[in-house]
Amino acid sequence: MVVFVPVAIGICVLFGRYANAPAMRGILAAFIVLLFVGLGHATYLRNFDWRSEQALWADAATKAPDQFRPHHNLGVAYQKQGRLQDAIAEFEKALNSKGVNRKTEKVVTYYQLGRVHDQLGDLQKSKNFYEKALQMDANLSHALAGLAVLYGSEGNAGTALVYLERALKVDSENPYANFNMGLHCMKQGEMDRAELHFLKASGAEALQGSAHLYLGMIYKQRKQLGRAALYLKTSATANPRDITPRLHLLEVYHAAGLEEMALQEGEILSEMIGRDIGLFRQTMDLIMTKGSAGDVLSSGDIIIPVLYEVMTKRSDAFKTQVSYLKKVMDKEGKIE
């Protein structure tokens, strides 16, 4: 940072020495101009390497191909962009790198590979990489939480719970472990425990919308309608394409006697699901067949009549949907 000081002093000395030599002063001035142009151009070019996380780590990986960190961090950048195959390639380069700062450094790459393969739907590979990460660090709470999710998706709730408890024992504030433990507690009907875990999970920005959804559902069940509406609104704002908070908001407004607001939610829902008959039927089936489940908690007795009223007003656009809803109500909630 201070290298300019001797350079500036030297230039001043040279200008003083050649005070009576205009030609040399001109050469010095031209040199200074070229120096500034060169440095400015180099700065301009370097800024392209800093324009994004991916560009920065790609440049670092090119200049230090044998180092672990540039390849790992480039893989993370690709993963964030959804370039999962490119991410896997960089993670594999990281694992094969010679430039490792400590023996356990590669644990994070095994964990990230577990996440990538989970995103790709290859659950067995995902599980294998999580387990490799745990072989290097048995207390890696994120890997423990990841394994809990995988076992839960396989229907192995017992093993999933074991991993969740291990993850929370290691790190009681882990938002992902808390979120999944909250889901487990809801399914078991333990709403008080679920509330505590969702509150902890809501501290993570990535989970805030989902955590607020389930908190809103819990407060709706307790008849704490004001708090329920507050959390459901923030969830709907965080995840504008998610119909679930809208369904629950409709119920909350109806329960609070705010029928006009319930109808407004019905209009929003009709636009979200009415244009896609497949999504519409899927939503209705979820409400009618799984509405009483701990992680759904939706009432078809409230939602379906409101949607029927809203869509009937625009029967030209929702003719099939109106007919479907009428059949559902006529058959007392049974869907063909």
C-alpha positions in Angstrom: 0.0 0.0 0.0 2.9 2.4 0.6 5.0 1.4 -2.4 3.8 4.6 -4.1 5.8 6.8 -1.6 9.3 6.0 -2.8 8.1 5.9 -6.4 6.6 9.4 -6.0 9.7 10.7 -4.2 11.9 9.3 -7.0 9.8 10.9 -9.7 10.0 14.3 -7.9 13.8 14.0 -7.6 14.1 13.2 -11.3 11.9 16.2 -12.3 14.1 18.4 -10.1 17.3 16.9 -11.6 16.1 17.5 -15.2 14.6 20.9 -14.4 16.6 22.5 -17.3 16.2 19.5 -19.7 12.7 19.8 -21.3 13.2 16.6 -23.4 13.9 14.5 -20.4 11.0 16.1 -18.5 8.7 15.2 -21.4 10.0 11.6 -21.4 9.3 11.4 -17.6 5.8 12.8 -18.1 5.1 10.3 -20.9 6.3 7.5 -18.7 4.0 8.5 -15.8 1.0 8.7 -18.2 1.8 5.2 -19.6 2.2 3.9 -16.0 -1.2 5.2 -15.0 -2.8 3.8 -18.2 -1.2 0.4 -17.6 -2.2 0.2 -14.0 -5.7 1.4 -14.8 -6.1 -1.1 -17.6 -4.9 -3.9 -15.3 -7.4 -2.9 -12.6 -10.2 -2.8 -15.2 -9.3 -6.3 -16.4 -9.0 -7.6 -12.8 -12.5 -6.4 -12.0 -13.9 -9.0 -14.4 -12.5 -11.7 -12.1 -14.3 -10.1 -9.2 -17.7 -9.6 -10.9 -19.1 -12.8 -9.4 -18.2 -15.6 -7.0 -18.0 -18.0 -9.8 -15.6 -15.8 -11.9 -13.3 -15.2 -8.9 -12.9 -18.8 -8.0 -12.6 -19.9 -11.6 -9.6 -17.5 -12.0 -8.1 -18.8 -8.7 -8.5 -22.4 -9.8 -6.8 -21.6 -13.1 -3.9 -19.9 -11.4 -3.6 -22.6 -8.6 -4.8 -25.8 -10.2 -3.3 -28.0 -7.5 -4.9 -26.2 -4.5 -8.0 -27.6 -2.8 -9.8 -24.4 -1.9 -10.3 -22.8 -5.3 -11.9 -26.0 -6.7 -14.1 -26.6 -3.7 -15.3 -23.0 -3.7 -15.9 -23.0 -7.4 -17.9 -26.1 -7.0 -20.0 -24.3 -4.3 -20.5 -21.4 -6.7 -21.7 -23.7 -9.5 -24.0 -25.5 -7.1 -25.7 -22.2 -6.2 -26.2 -21.5 -9.9 -27.8 -24.9 -10.4 -24.9 -26.2 -12.5 -24.8 -29.4 -10.6 -22.7 -31.5 -12.9 -20.1 -28.8 -13.1 -20.2 -28.6 -9.3 -19.5 -32.3 -9.0 -16.5 -32.0 -11.4 -15.0 -29.3 -9.3 -15.6 -31.1 -6.0 -13.9 -34.2 -7.5 -10.9 -32.0 -8.5 -10.8 -30.6 -4.9 -10.7 -34.1 -3.5 -7.8 -35.0 -5.8 -5.9 -31.8 -5.0 -2.5 -32.0 -3.4 -2.6 -28.5 -1.9 -4.6 -29.3 1.3 -4.1 -27.1 4.4 -5.2 -29.7 7.0 -6.1 -33.4 6.9 -9.8 -32.9 7.7 -10.3 -30.1 5.2 -12.0 -32.3 2.6 -14.9 -33.1 4.9 -16.7 -30.1 3.6 -16.4 -31.4 0.0 -17.9 -34.8 0.9 -20.8 -32.9 2.6 -21.3 -30.7 -0.5 -21.3 -33.8 -2.8 -23.9 -35.3 -0.5 -26.1 -32.2 -1.0 -25.5 -32.2 -4.8 -26.5 -35.8 -5.3 -29.5 -35.2 -3.1 -30.5 -32.4 -5.4 -30.0 -34.7 -8.4 -32.3 -37.3 -6.7 -29.5 -39.9 -6.3 -30.3 -40.6 -2.6 -27.9 -43.6 -2.3 -24.9 -41.6 -3.5 -26.0 -38.7 -1.3 -26.1 -41.0 1.7 -22.7 -42.4 0.9 -21.0 -39.0 0.8 -22.7 -37.8 4.0 -21.4 -40.9 5.7 -17.9 -40.3 4.3 -18.1 -36.8 5.8 -19.1 -38.2 9.1 -16.2 -40.7 9.0 -13.9 -37.6 9.0 -16.0 -35.6 11.5 -18.5 -37.5 13.5 -20.0 -34.2 14.8 -20.7 -32.5 11.5 -24.3 -31.5 12.3 -25.2 -30.6 8.7 -24.3 -34.1 7.5 -26.3 -35.6 10.4 -29.3 -33.5 9.5 -28.9 -34.4 5.8 -28.9 -38.1 6.6 -32.0 -37.6 8.8 -33.8 -36.1 5.8 -32.8 -38.9 3.5 -34.0 -41.6 5.9 -37.2 -39.7 6.5 -37.9 -39.6 2.8 -37.4 -43.4 2.7 -40.1 -43.7 5.4 -37.5 -44.8 8.0 -38.7 -42.3 10.7 -36.9 -44.1 13.5 -33.5 -43.8 12.0 -34.2 -40.2 10.9 -35.1 -39.3 14.4 -31.8 -40.8 15.7 -29.8 -38.6 13.3 -31.8 -35.5 14.1 -31.2 -36.0 17.8 -27.5 -36.5 17.2 -27.4 -33.3 15.0 -29.1 -31.2 17.7 -26.9 -32.7 20.4 -23.9 -31.5 18.5 -25.4 -28.1 17.5 -28.7 -27.2 19.2 -29.0 -24.1 17.0 -28.6 -25.9 13.6 -31.6 -24.4 11.6 -32.0 -27.4 9.3 -31.9 -29.9 12.1 -34.4 -27.8 14.0 -36.7 -27.4 11.0 -36.8 -31.2 10.4 -37.3 -31.9 14.1 -40.2 -29.5 14.0 -41.8 -31.4 11.2 -41.3 -34.7 13.1 -42.9 -33.2 16.2 -45.9 -31.9 14.2 -46.5 -35.3 12.6 -46.5 -36.7 16.1 -48.9 -34.1 17.3 -46.3 -32.5 19.7 -47.1 -28.9 18.7 -45.4 -27.2 21.6 -42.1 -28.9 20.8 -42.6 -28.2 17.1 -43.1 -24.5 17.8 -39.7 -24.2 19.6 -37.8 -25.9 16.8 -39.5 -23.8 14.1 -38.7 -20.6 16.0 -35.0 -21.6 16.0 -35.1 -22.6 12.3 -36.7 -19.3 11.3 -33.4 -17.6 12.1 -32.0 -18.9 8.9 -33.0 -16.7 5.9 -33.3 -19.7 3.6 -35.7 -21.4 5.9 -37.7 -18.4 7.2 -40.6 -18.7 4.8 -41.1 -22.4 5.4 -40.6 -22.1 9.2 -43.1 -19.3 9.3 -45.6 -21.4 7.4 -45.6 -24.1 10.0 -45.6 -21.6 12.9 -48.7 -20.1 11.3 -50.3 -23.5 11.1 -49.6 -24.2 14.7 -51.1 -20.9 15.9 -54.1 -21.5 13.6 -54.7 -24.8 15.4 -54.5 -23.0 18.8 -57.0 -20.4 17.6 -54.3 -17.7 17.9 -55.6 -16.2 14.6 -53.7 -12.9 14.7 -50.3 -14.5 15.2 -51.3 -17.2 12.6 -52.1 -14.5 10.0 -48.9 -12.6 10.7 -46.7 -15.7 10.1 -48.6 -16.9 7.1 -48.4 -13.6 5.4 -44.6 -13.5 5.8 -44.4 -17.0 4.5 -46.5 -16.1 1.4 -44.3 -13.1 0.8 -41.1 -15.2 1.1 -42.5 -18.0 -1.2 -44.9 -16.2 -3.5 -45.5 -19.3 -5.7 -46.3 -21.6 -2.7 -50.1 -22.1 -2.4 -49.9 -23.6 1.1 -49.7 -20.3 3.1 -52.6 -19.0 1.0 -54.8 -22.0 1.9 -54.2 -21.5 5.6 -54.7 -17.7 5.4 -58.1 -18.4 3.8 -59.0 -20.6 6.8 -57.7 -18.1 9.3 -59.7 -15.2 7.8 -62.8 -17.4 7.7 -62.4 -18.4 11.3 -61.9 -14.8 12.3 -65.1 -13.8 10.5 -63.3 -11.8 7.9 -65.2 -13.2 4.9 -64.2 -10.5 2.5 -60.5 -11.2 3.1 -61.2 -14.9 2.9 -62.7 -14.4 -0.6 -59.7 -12.3 -1.6 -57.5 -15.2 -0.7 -59.8 -17.5 -2.7 -59.4 -15.2 -5.7 -55.6 -15.3 -5.4 -55.7 -19.1 -5.1 -58.0 -19.5 -8.0 -55.5 -17.7 -10.2 -52.6 -19.8 -8.8 -54.2 -23.2 -9.3 -57.1 -22.7 -11.6 -55.2 -22.4 -14.8 -53.5 -25.8 -14.3 -56.1 -28.5 -13.9 -53.5 -31.0 -12.8 -52.3 -28.8 -10.0 -55.9 -27.9 -9.1 -56.9 -31.6 -8.7 -53.7 -32.4 -6.8 -54.4 -29.5 -4.4 -57.9 -30.7 -3.8 -56.8 -34.2 -3.3 -54.2 -33.1 -0.7 -56.8 -31.1 1.2 -59.4 -33.9 1.2 -57.3 -36.9 1.8 -54.4 -35.6 3.9 -55.9 -32.4 5.4 -56.0 -33.8 9.0 -52.3 -34.9 8.9 -50.1 -33.0 11.3 -48.0 -31.4 8.6 -51.0 -30.4 6.4 -53.8 -29.3 8.7 -56.1 -28.0 6.0 -59.9 -28.1 6.1 -61.8 -28.9 2.9 -65.0 -27.9 4.6 -63.8 -24.3 4.6 -61.6 -24.0 1.6 -63.7 -25.8 -1.0 -66.9 -23.8 -0.6 -64.9 -20.5 -0.8 -63.1 -21.6 -4.0 -66.4 -22.8 -5.4 -68.0 -19.3 -4.7 -65.0 -17.5 -6.3 -64.7 -19.7 -9.3 -68.5 -19.7 -10.0 -68.3 -16.0 -10.6 -65.9 -16.7 -13.5 -67.4 -20.0 -14.6 -66.4 -19.2 -18.2 -62.7 -19.5 -17.2 -63.1 -22.2 -14.6 -66.0 -24.3 -15.9 -64.2 -27.7 -15.3 -63.0 -26.6 -11.9 -66.5 -25.4 -10.8 -68.0 -28.7 -11.9 -65.3 -30.7 -10.0 -65.8 -28.7 -6.8 -69.6 -29.2 -7.0 -69.1 -32.9 -7.3 -66.8 -32.9 -4.3 -69.3 -31.0 -2.2 -72.2 -33.1 -3.4 -70.4 -36.3 -2.5 -69.4 -35.0 0.9 -65.8 -34.7 0.2 -65.2 -37.8 -1.8 -63.1 -37.2 -5.0 -63.5 -39.5 -8.0 
